[in-house]
Amino acid sequence: MQLGTADSEPGELATGWLDATDLPTGAPERLPVLIAEGEEDGPTLWITAAIHGNEVTGLAVAQDVMTDDLASEIRGTVVCIPNLNPAGLRRNSRTSYYDDEDPNRYFPDPDAESSRPPSVQQLVDERVYEAFADSADALVDLHTAHVGSMPFLIRDRVLYGESEAQRASESGAAEPRDWRTESEAEDLAADLESLVEAFGMPVVNEYAAAEYTEQNLQRSTAGAALNNAGIPAFTAELGGHEVVEEDTREAGVTGVRNVMRELGVLPGDPDPDAVGPEPPVEYPVKRAVHPHTDTPGVARHRVEAGDVVAEGDPIADVCTPHGETKATVESDHDGYVIGRLHGVAVYENDPLASIAVRDDGDVVVPRDADAESGE
């Protein structure tokens, strides 16, 4: 397999670079590439990391999975880009300096329309997308979450039905339509379920469908792989950012190798019990940035990552600069705390935590609920 200057041979680990764009200084912006190719044919797993430049535990996991011995252990191929955002890494920042917005919201989406030319980040994301869409049988995207966050996995909603762009272009067309049916979405969701279960960390469903697309998460690395390319893909949130958390790094390496076993890339069965932690609750949960405060002040949290909460439980007190309590902010949901948001100075409507809240919704959902209901 060849990707950029990395050209693999059976039984070998190849390294090289993928040119993403050219810089004003004349040098190319290059993404590091590693390819481990087994002696026998088999599935192709893609591992991506650090599209947010300061999420470095994911970077370390990606590097440590790709050992010199990996090619001799596997059948099929493992392709790894351990740093999707070298500009962000250089300044220890979530974003790059050539496009100071979230780089994980620019992957292709059929409904993404703009009268403006694509940004540099969109062009970079599209080039990466074209590479994995052509070759991947599964994809794991490695991230980290909030300061002090517990590790967990994000499972995206699987969308089915036509996009708005497809409906607009196909009205009156006699040719068969190229869109995912509900049955196909169920099959894709089942493949995805087997991978997240194999990895071995608590699984948190992505936001409900309307908020999912409102936040452009179908244009994230895993979201675009899943919902545009039809590749089972998920996001691993490996603790907090800025520094490598060694215990989480080790668990992440084990989790990725579990995914390889589930795919048949590595021999043997996955051992999710070797990863951890265990989910704090038994019911399904979804991601929520919650609760918000309507009172500005200094936040004094009453909860920590991993704490189980019920509706009405206090999450934080909001105090004056002198330490007097102005308000107590409570949870509106049952669930558990993923992590507290960075900083203690809060303004009106600021969120205080990221909480996995009870999820009674479906994982497989219509791309356009209004269109499906005939509204």
N, C-alpha and C positions, 0 to 999 in steps of 0.2 A: 504494500500500500504506500502511496505517496501523498503527503500533505505539506505544501510549501517545500522546504529543502529537506524535510525528513522523509527518507525512502527506506522502508523496512524490508527485511528479508526473513523468511521463516526461521524461527529459533533465535531471533536477535531483538535487542532493544535499540531502536534508532532515535536519534535526537536531531532537531533542526529548528527552523524558524518559519513562521507564516507571516508574510508582509501584510499588514492590515491597512496602512495608509502611508503617505509620505509626510514628513514634518517640514516646517518652513526652513529648518537648518540644513536640509538636504539629505538627512539620513531617513531611512524607513522606520516607521513604528512597527516593531516586530513582536509577535506573540510566540512564546516558547512552545515547542511541540515535542511530545514523546510518543512513540508508537512501539508497542510490544506485539509481535506477531508470532503465534504459535506454529508448531510444525504441522498441525492438522487444521483443516477448515473448521469454521464455527462462527458463532455470532460476533458482532462488533459492538463493543461497549465504548461509549464516549464518557470521559470524565472532564468536567470543566470546573474552574474555580476562580475566585478573586476578581469577579467582574466589578465588585466593590473593592477598591484598592487597599483598604485597611482591614479586610476580613481575612486575616492571615492564617488562622488555623486551617481553613479550607485549602489554602495554598500549600501548607505543610503536608496535609493529608494527601493531596494529589501528588506531590513530589515523592512521598514515602511509599505510596502504592506502587509506583513505577520503578521497581527494583531491577537490577541487572539480571536477576534470575527469573523474572516474571515470564518472559517469552518461553522459557523451557518448561514452565508449569502449565501453560494454558493451551487450549485449542481456540481458534478464532483470533480476534485482534482486540487490543485495548488501545484506544487513542486518547491522549491526555493533553489538554491545554491548561497548565496550572495557574496561568495568570492571563485573564482576558482583558485586564486594564492596567498595562504597564505605566501609563501616565499617572493613574491614581496611586499605584504602588510607590512610584518615585517620590511623591509628596505625602505618603502615608494618609491618604484621603479616600473617602468613599467614591468621589467623582474624579474625572480627569480634568486637566486644565484647558483642554481644547473644546470641551462641551460640558459646562458645569451643571449638568442635570443628571438624573439617575440613569446610568448607562444600561441598566437592566430593564428598560422600557422601550427599546427601539428595534426589537426583532420583528420580522415580517408578520403582518396581520392583514387579511383580505379587506377589512373595513377601515384600515388606516388610510385616510385621505388627507392631502395637504396641497395647497397651491404653491408652497415654497419648495425649493430643492432640498433633498435629503441632507441632514447634518452629517458631519464627520462621524459621529458616533453611530448614526443609523447606517451609514455605509459600512463601518467596521462590523456591526452586528449582522448585517445582511451577508457579508462575506463569510463570517463564521457559520451562520445558519445554512448557507448553501453547502458548506463542507459537511456538516453533520447530517443534514437532511438527505444527502446522497448516499450516506454510508452507515449510519447508526441503526442498530436494532434496539438500543436502549441508551438512556443518558442520565447521568447523575451530576447535578450542579451543586457545588460545595460553597456554602456561605457561612457567615456567623450572624448572630442577632445582636441583642442589646448588651450593655455592660452587665456582667453577672448573670446573663441568661442561661437557662438550662438548655441542653441540646435537644433538638426535636426535628421531625421531618415534616415538610409541607407537601400535602397532596392536592394538586390543582383539581378543580372541577373539570370534568370531561364534557365538552360542548358538542351538540349535534344539531343538524339542520343547516339551512343555508345562511350564509352571511348576507348582510345588506348589499354588498357589492355584487355577490353572485345573483341575487334576486333582480337587481337592476340590469345586469348584463344578459340575463337569461330569459327575461320576460318574452314569451312568444316563441322561444327557441324549441325546435323539435328534437335536438340532440339530448341524450341522457345527461343528467346533471351530476356534477362532480362534487358531492358533499356527503358528510358522514351521517348515516342513519342512526336511529336510537339503538338498534341492535349492534351496529358496529361500535358505537360508543360504549356500550356495555362490555363488549369484548376487550376494548382498549383499557377500560377501567379495571377489568379483572387482571389483565397483564400488569398494570400499574400496581394493583393491590399486592400481587405476589412479590414485587420488588421491594416495596416499602416494608412489608412484613419481614422479608428476609434481612433487610438492613439491621433492624433491631432497636430502633429508638422510637419514642412516642410519636404517633402520627397525628398531625393537626390538619384538618381540611382547610383549604383556602377560603377566603371570604365568600359569602353568598354570591350567587351568579351576577346580580346587578352591580354589586360593589366590586366584584372581580374584574369585570370589564371596565367599570368606571375608573379603577386604579391602573388600567392598562396592563394587568398582570398576564393577560394572554399574549403580551409582547415581551415577557421575561424570557430568559433562556429556556427554562423548563416548560413554561407556558406555551411558547411558540413551538418547541419540539413536540409537545403533547397535542396541542389543539390545532396547529397548522400542519405540521409534518406527519402527525399520527404516530409518533414514536413514544413508547412509555418512558416518561421522564419525571423526575421529582427533584425537589430542593432539600438538601440537608443543611440545617442551621446548627452549626457546631460551636455552641457556647457564645462567648462574648468576643468583641473585636479588639483590634490594636496589638495584642500580643498572642503568641501561640500558647494555648492551654494544653499542656502535655497529656493529661488524662483523657481529654476530649479528642486530641489528635490520635492517640492510640485506639480509642473506640471507633473513630471515624475510619481508620485504615481497616479495622476488622469488619466494619459495616460494609465498606465498598467491596471487600473480598467476599462477603456473604452474598452480595448482589451478583458477583461473578459466578459463584456456585449456583445460585438460582437460575442463571441464564445458561449454565452448562459450559461456561468459559473455563472455570476451575472445576476439578473433580470434587466429589463429595457433596454433602448437604450443608446448607447454611446453618449457623449456630447463633440465632439472634439473642439468645440469653447471654452470650459473651460480650455484648455491647452495652446495653442499658442506657439510661435509667429506665425503670418500669414506668408505664403511664400512671400518673397519680389518681386517675378516675377510670371507671370501667365503661362509661358511655362515650359515644362519638363526640368529638369537639371540632370547632372551627376557630380560626384565628380572628381576634378582635383587638383593635387598639382601643382600650377601655379601662376604666371609666374616664370621663372628662370632668374637669372642674369648671364651674361657672364663677368661681371666686379666685381672683389673683392673690398671690402671696408666695410663701415658702412652703414647699411640700415636705411633709414628714411621713414617709411611707410606714404602714403598719404590716406590710406583707413582704415576702421575699420569693424568689424564683422557686417553683415547686410547691408552694403552699396551695392547698385546696380551699376554695372559697364558695360560699353560697350567696344567693341573692340577698342583698341587705347587709352583707358583711362589710365592715369598714376597710377601705383600701389605703387611705391616707388622710392625715389632717393637713389643712392649709392654715398656716400661721402668719401673723404679722412679723415684721423684722425684729420685734422685741420678743417673739416667742409665744404670743398669745394666740390661742386657737380661734380662727375665724369660721371654719367650716370643716365638717367631716364628710369625705366623699365615699360613697358606698358602691358596691357592685350591683349592677342590674341583672346579673346572670349567675348561674351555677357554673363552676369550672375550676381551672387552676392557673396560677400565675406562671407565665413564661419568663417574663423579665420586667424590671422597672425601667421606665424611660430615663434617658440620660439627663442629669441636672436636677435641681430642686426649685429654681425660679420658674413659676408658672403664671400664665396669663389667662384671661377668660377663654374658656372652651379648650384649653390645652389638655391633651391626654396624659394620664399618669402611669399607665402600665400597658403591657401586652398580655392579654389573658386568653387562654383557650377556653371558650365557652361552649356550653352544650349545643350540639348541632342536630337538629331534627330534619334537616334538608337532605336532598339527594346529591350524590356525587356526580351522577350523569344528569345533565340539565340541557334544555334547549338553548341554542346560541342566542335566539331572540324570542323571549317568552311571549311578547305581544303578538309576534307573527304566528307562533305556534297556537295561540289561543284564538286567533282570528280577529284580534282587536286592531 
